[in-house]
Amino acid sequence: MSYQVLARKWRPRTFHELVGQAHVQRALVNALDQGRLHHAYLFTGTRGVGKTTLARILAKCLNCTANGRGDEGITSTPCGQCDSCQAIDEGRFVDLIEVDAASRTKVEDTRELLDNVQYAPTQGRYKVYLIDEVHMLSTSSFNALLKTLEEPPPHVKFLLATTDPQKLPPTVLSRCLQFTLKHMPPERVVEHLTYVLGEEGVAFDESALWLLGKAAEGSMRDAMSLTDQAIAFGQGAVRHADVAAMLGTLDHRHILGLAESLADVDVQRLLSEVAELAEQGPDFAAVLDELSSILHRLAVAQMVPDAVDNSHGDRDAILQLASRFTAEDIQLYYQIGIQGRGDMVHAPDLRSALEMTLLRMLAFRPQGVPKPPRTPLPLRREPSQSAATETSAQVAETPSPAPQPSPAADAKPEVHSTPGAQPETPLEPSPEQTASAAKEEPPLQEPPPWAVEADTQASEVEAPQQAPEPEAMSESELLTEPKPVTEPVPASAPSPDAAPQTVEPSTAAAQEAEPEVVPGALLETLPEALPESRPDIQSGKLDNAQWLQCFDSLGLGGLTRNLAGNCLVESDDGTLLTLRLDPSQEAMQAEVHQTRIERALKEQGMPRRIAFYVAELSNSLETPRQREERLNKERHAQAVDLLNHDPHVQKLQQAFGAKLIESSVKPANAMR
C-alpha cells in the first residue's frame, strides 16, 4: 500500500477530533443537536486550519444513517461506519459535490452546477455543495448564484470556503452564516505534533517541534507537511539540528546569547556571538528582528510574567533573563534596535550595521550602572507588602530630632562685624571646600547686587561653622569682642572719594535695588546650614539623624550622591548598614555606587558594608534629599521675605509698579 502523508492520515473525522477551533465546533454541534440548520455556511481563514475538513465533517453529520434515514438521524457525532460516512471519507459520495472555484470561474460552469440543484439527493439525506476558494468566482458567477443561495430547495446545503473573504460581494456574505477559523498558535501545533509522533512511534526533540510550530505560521497542514519532511531528512527521527538545517532558520540559542551579552554588558561575548552567526551566513536583518522580538517579550515578562508567550519553547529562559535587565534598558535597546533596522539600508554591509546597532545599545546605557541589578518580577509591587513593610519600619524606627547648633556657634557670627573689619572681603574657605566647589559647580556670571548682599550676609552667619578663622585676627581679638551687632553693615561701602554721577532712571532703579539696611530680625530667622562634622557615635551604631548629619561630609557626587540622598537608615549593627531606598530610585542601585558609599564611610571613620532595601519610605523620617529640599525652600522663602521688606524694593514697586518674580530669587552660586 502506498504511503499516506501525515496531513491526510491524521485529518479529523469528527468535531471532537478537531484541533484549535473550539468556537466553530461549539456553534455547529449545538445547531445540529437542536435542529437549527442554516442552508449556507461560509468558512474563512488562512490555509491549513480546517475549512474543508469542517465542511466534510458537517456533510457527514447531515447524511449519517446510524440513527435512521429520516431527519431524526441528523447527529453531531457521525458514526464513521455507515455507507454514507465511509463514502464521504473516501471521497466517493455522490451527493457531496466538491467544486474548485479556482478552476471553474466562468458563469457557464456555475449555471451547469445549478441546473442539478432541483433534483433530490441520490444516496444521502441532503445534497451538499462544497465550493472551495469561492472568492475566485467571477462577478457574473456570483450574480447567477445569488437567487439559489438565498432560497435553495430544502434538500440542498451550500458550504463555502475561502481564504480571502474581503473579495466576496456583500450580497453573498449576507446570505451565509460566516465562521472565521483561528490561526494555530505554536503551542497548539507542538501539542498536536507530540501526539501524532507519539502514535507514529517517531523519536523527536521537543525543541525541534517548536521550530516546526514557528515555521508553520499558524497552519496545521503546513506543520504536518514539514514534519513529514523532517522525518525524511532525519532518517526517521526529528532532531533539533536536522530541523534547523532543513528550515535554514536562525538558531534561537544565538539570539538568546546576544540578549544575555547585553544583560551582562559583555562586549567581547557580544561580538563573538555575531561572529558565530556570520559563519552560518544568516540574514542579519532577520537577526535584528529576532532580537527586537526577544526584547519585546522581555518587557512583557517584566510587567506581566504570565502573559509571556512560549512560541519558541523558551518561556522559562525569558523569565530568568528578564530579571537581569532594568525596564529602562529594555525600552532603550528596543528603540535602538527598531531604528537600527531602518538604518541598515544605508550601511556598507549588514553585519557591520548589526554590530554598530548592538554597540550603540551599550554605548547609550546610563553611565555609572555597569552591572544591572536583579529585577524582581513583576515590576509592580503588591500594595499589602509595601504597607506591611512601612508599618514595621515605623515601629522599629523612632524619628530623631534634627541636630541643633550649639550656643557657641550662634555667638561666632558677631565677631565679623567689628569696626575694623572690611565687610566686602569674604572669608576664605578651606582648601577642601574650594576643591569640592570647583569640581561640582561651573563658573557663574556675576550675580545682581541684591543677591550679593543676601549671599554675603548668609555667609557671615554660616562661615564660622564651615571655614577656619581668618589669619588676620588673633585669638586675643576674638576673645575681646563680646558685643553683639545692633545694625548690620552694608555689603559694599562706597568709596569716600567717588564722584557723584548722573544716571538714567533705569540705571538708578537698578542701583536702588541694592539694599543698604537689612532688618536684623530677618537675618536671624535665616536657617543655618548644618555643620559638616563627623557624627559622634556613642553607641557604635548609625541612626537616621546621624546619617543626615554626616551625609555632606561623605563627599559623594553625581549618581552616587543622588542614590544615597534618597535613602533612610533601616538598620546598623556596626558592620552592616542597611539603607532603605525609595522605589523610584531602584533602577540606579549598582555595585559601583555601593563601593563608593562604603569607601566614603570608611574615610570618615565609620567602616561599614552597605546593603540596599527597596521599600516605601516612612513619612516620619527625612532623607538627605528631602532635608536639602526643605532647607532650600525655607531659605528661598526667607530671601523673598527679605526682599519684600527691603525699602528700596518697596520704593521701586511704588514708583514703577514693579513686581518681584519669586521664581527668579536664587542663591548667588546657583546656575542661571
Salt bridges, closest charged atoms under 4 A:
ASP89 OD1 - LYS60 NZ 2.98
GLU90 OE1 - ARG92 NE 2.46
GLU98 OE2 - ARG56 NE 3.08
GLU112 OE1 - ARG104 NH2 3.99
GLU133 OE1 - HIS135 ND1 3.57
GLU150 OE1 - ARG175 NH2 3.03
GLU151 OE1 - LYS147 NZ 3.74
ASP164 OD2 - LYS167 NZ 3.66
GLU200 OE2 - LYS9 NZ 2.91
ASP205 OD1 - ARG239 NH1 2.84
GLU217 OE1 - ARG47 NH2 3.98
ASP222 OD2 - ARG47 NH2 2.94
ASP251 OD1 - HIS240 NE2 3.93
ASP251 OD2 - ARG253 NH2 3.14
GLU260 OE1 - ARG269 NH2 2.73
ASP264 OD2 - ARG269 NH1 3.90
ASP264 OD1 - ARG324 NH2 2.44
GLU273 OE1 - HIS254 ND1 3.28
GLU273 OE2 - ARG269 NE 3.92
GLU276 OE1 - HIS254 ND1 3.69
ASP289 OD1 - ARG341 NE 2.93
ASP306 OD1 - ARG315 NH2 3.93
ASP309 OD1 - ARG297 NE 3.45
ASP314 OD2 - HIS252 NE2 2.67
ASP314 OD1 - ARG297 NH2 2.70
ASP329 OD2 - ARG365 NE 3.50
GLU355 OE2 - ARG351 NE 3.18
GLU462 OE2 - ARG635 NH1 3.01
ASP552 OD1 - ARG561 NH2 3.09
ASP552 OD2 - ARG627 NH2 3.42
GLU570 OE1 - ARG580 NE 2.86
ASP572 OD1 - ARG608 NE 2.91
GLU586 OE1 - ARG381 NH2 3.44
GLU591 OE1 - LYS371 NZ 3.65
GLU622 OE2 - ARG630 NE 2.75
GLU629 OE2 - ARG625 NE 3.29
GLU634 OE2 - ARG630 NH1 3.21
ASP641 OD1 - HIS645 ND1 3.31
